[in-house]
Amino acid sequence: MVEAFLGIQIISISFAIFMLYVTFLHSKRGNLNKKESYFWVFLWLSFIYFALFPKVLDPVLAKLFVTRTMDLLMIVAFMILAYLGFMNHVGIKNLQSQISKIVSKGAIKKAKRG
């Protein structure tokens, strides 16, 4: 029996293909090294696979007592977004600290000269 694609599957696959393209562009520009590129390509190909064959996740859903695949994906997405938000916050704090040190050194040098 052939199942028809749901609208969410088509949107998900289109999004993953777009993100593969974006990954390729950033890889070519040098924004991603090889390991990062391979990781993101693997992630987006896995995303496509799970969008095409959501029944593959049924054993995982049963063990985690989650009723629908979409619920599991939403839980994982929120966890990833929380992690990225936290890492973004830590990175910004680190940059603020570095900028403060550079500005302080520059101000001290300028004060000594003048």
FENHUBEL-V794208 format. One record per residue. N is the residue number from 0. RES is the residue in one small letter. NEAR is the number of other ideal C-beta (glycine too) atoms within 10 Angstrom. Layout:
n=N res=RES near=NEAR
n=N res=RES near=NEAR
This chain:
n=0 res=m near=2
n=1 res=v near=3
n=2 res=e near=9
n=3 res=a near=5
n=4 res=f near=11
n=5 res=l near=11
n=6 res=g near=7
n=7 res=i near=11
n=8 res=q near=17
n=9 res=i near=11
n=10 res=i near=11
n=11 res=s near=19
n=12 res=i near=16
n=13 res=s near=12
n=14 res=f near=14
n=15 res=a near=20
n=16 res=i near=13
n=17 res=f near=11
n=18 res=m near=16
n=19 res=l near=17
n=20 res=y near=11
n=21 res=v near=12
n=22 res=t near=20
n=23 res=f near=14
n=24 res=l near=11
n=25 res=h near=14
n=26 res=s near=17
n=27 res=k near=10
n=28 res=r near=8
n=29 res=g near=7
n=30 res=n near=11
n=31 res=l near=18
n=32 res=n near=10
n=33 res=k near=8
n=34 res=k near=8
n=35 res=e near=13
n=36 res=s near=16
n=37 res=y near=13
n=38 res=f near=13
n=39 res=w near=18
n=40 res=v near=16
n=41 res=f near=10
n=42 res=l near=14
n=43 res=w near=19
n=44 res=l near=12
n=45 res=s near=11
n=46 res=f near=18
n=47 res=i near=19
n=48 res=y near=13
n=49 res=f near=18
n=50 res=a near=21
n=51 res=l near=13
n=52 res=f near=11
n=53 res=p near=20
n=54 res=k near=10
n=55 res=v near=11
n=56 res=l near=16
n=57 res=d near=10
n=58 res=p near=9
n=59 res=v near=11
n=60 res=l near=16
n=61 res=a near=10
n=62 res=k near=8
n=63 res=l near=12
n=64 res=f near=6
n=65 res=v near=16
n=66 res=t near=10
n=67 res=r near=11
n=68 res=t near=17
n=69 res=m near=11
n=70 res=d near=12
n=71 res=l near=17
n=72 res=l near=17
n=73 res=m near=12
n=74 res=i near=12
n=75 res=v near=10
n=76 res=a near=10
n=77 res=f near=10
n=78 res=m near=10
n=79 res=i near=10
n=80 res=l near=10
n=81 res=a near=10
n=82 res=y near=10
n=83 res=l near=10
n=84 res=g near=10
n=85 res=f near=10
n=86 res=m near=10
n=87 res=n near=10
n=88 res=h near=10
n=89 res=v near=10
n=90 res=g near=10
n=91 res=i near=10
n=92 res=k near=10
n=93 res=n near=10
n=94 res=l near=10
n=95 res=q near=10
n=96 res=s near=10
n=97 res=q near=10
n=98 res=i near=10
n=99 res=s near=10
n=100 res=k near=10
n=101 res=i near=10
n=102 res=v near=10
n=103 res=s near=10
n=104 res=k near=10
n=105 res=g near=10
n=106 res=a near=10
n=107 res=i near=10
n=108 res=k near=10
n=109 res=k near=9
n=110 res=a near=8
n=111 res=k near=7
n=112 res=r near=6
n=113 res=g near=5
